[in-house]
Amino acid sequence: MIESTHDRVHGVWVCTFPSTESPTTPAPSWSFLWDLEAGFAMRSEATGMSSSWIDLGVPTRRPIADALQAFDLSDQNATALAGLVRRSGTSVDRYTVVEHRPGIDRHVHFAVHSHLGSAPETSPRFLRGLSVDIGAAPPSIRQPAPQFGDRIAQALTTGNQYRAISDPDTLNLLHWHGTPAPRIAWMADNTADAPILHPDDMPAAKQAVEDLRASDPGRRIDLTVRFLTLDGDYEPIELTISLIELEAARAALLVVLTVT
């Protein structure tokens, strides 16, 4: 249970056995809560492990992009991102993925429940659920071959450009597609509680997103906004934003940043 967040139980892991068998040691498990409005992912301490997350070098609270970076979602990337930007109804999704931890990879199965309040357009969005560690993941023998779409994107991107996926409602960074932009603070150990995007630049950025939604598909808008940097200051970065469809009626913000 994540006791410090909303005083709610976010997942229950139950093991059942026939009466003729002796119970075995359950797999390590933990609950999690992703606050999609604030842009942070939180996890409880795991039961069934002798070490804490701190001992393992795993943050219990980290920005969403940092949290996603720890998982190998393989071909489930678009589906998972669509779930993060979903604004209607509730759903329960299940994934088995590889979680990258310092020095080791683990197979993790998780069941996640996306939840909205009674007013979908204004209610906070949360993902709640349970993760179960189901064993060590063998090291990858080879890097997966780039998909054809990735090859096209790489050909259209210059050396000082970096691609990110953001939530069009909150503008929170969700995922780096390829190499993250240098100098920008987006990981748990260098963001603290400061917003990645300067608050004074939020109105102009949100207006640009509304303009995109009201325009024809394929439109791009150029902006210059200030991002939090590793030294704690804000630096103006030129970027281009457009909408990208992840699944039917599920669009995210594609941000191409130019960092010189």
Secondary structure, DSSP 8 states (H G I E B T S, - for coil): -BTTSTTB----------TTS-------EEEEEEETTTTEEEE---BT-SS-HHHHT--SEEEHHHHHHTEE-GGGHHHHHHHHH--SS-EEEEEEEEEEETTEEEEEEEEEEEE--SSTTTS--EEEEEEEEEEE----SS-----HHHHHHHHT--TTEEEEEE-TTT--EEEEESS--SSB--SHHHHTTS-SB-GGGHHHHHHHHHHHHHS-TT--EEEEEEEEBTTS-EEEEEEEEEEEEEETTEEEEEEEEE--
